Amino acid sequence: MSAVRVVLEYFHPWPNSAGFYLARERGWYEEAGIELHLRVPDPFHGDSLEHLLRGDVQFAVFPSNRLLVRRAKGQPLIGVAAINHRGLESIQTLTDFNIHRPRDLQGKRLALNPTPRGLAMVRHLIAADGGDPDAVILVDSGVRELRPEQLASGIADASFGGYWAWEALMDSPIAAERRVVWPVDEIGAPAYHSYLLGAHQHWVDNNPQQVRDFLAVTERGFLAAAADPQSALQAYEASTPYFPSELLSNSLRTIAPSWLHEGRWGEQREALIAPYARWLHEHGVLDDGEAWRGATSNAYLSGARP
């Protein structure tokens, strides 16, 4: 049995990783001779890509933009499969604030984690809608996603970053009819893979069959979870018992379609990577707009899609 360690993308497990959990629960990794260990990153020691770079794990789940930034710096990391085929962030607000479209954020307080990429995205969304990004009042919320009740209390008028398939589904004392959620890819954001699965290039080069075996089982898990999202609920109730079953169930159902493109799992698509890399470069986030070249490979997926 070969131990394989995977670090997930967030502070805690959430339903975007359902394929891993379901395949492990059903014994599919074990059948393939893989002992799967899932963990979350320790922020004190960096994000999931930093854990990967240090060799703490064999695989990691990470935002595609962070991979591109590291590739532009010459770091030997590579994406081997796509997890999501659309952006997961959203802008959230309340009807109280009379914000009906991105340009209405002018003169309003928008809370976000002011990373270079987050700031670029917000400015893009507002400008694309004919607004003035400089007229928005930014509120630094760090890594915390504001709840609707925090918006209602006056901390900000809107927030950027919370996921439409997770935070936006959480219960709140604020009535549903007052809550407004805009997925960014529905209001002008560039297309991109929100999360990829990847590894250290050197490890991939030295262990190609292990990569293929791992991805074959992982694909099986995500396809099964996409076909029946509720089949993964039991695994999450065991690993994240601090979240309500209703939230986990709703999130599984909502996020599942983002895992597949034309019925297939894992394909990293140039149409979602190359233009996004150039967009990141144009907005000063990425040093090299061509850093996407060689940053990903579909060669280890079933069918060896190029």
Secondary structure, 3 states (H helix, E strand, C coil): CEEEEEECCCCCCCHHHHHHHHHHHCCHHHHCCEEEEEECCCHHHCCHHHHHHHCCCCEEEEEHHHHHHHHHCCCCEEEEEECCCCCCEEEEEEHHHCCCCHHHHCCCEEEECCCHHHHHHHHHHHHHCCCCHHHCEEEECCCCCCCHHHHHCCCCCEEEEEECCCHHHCCCCCCHHHEEEEEHHHCCCCCCCCEEEEEEHHHHHHCHHHHHHHHHHHHHHHHHHHHCHHHHHHHHHHHCCCCCHHHHHHHHHHHHHHHEECCEEECCCHHHHHHHHHHHHHCCCCCCCCCCCCCECCCCCCCCCC
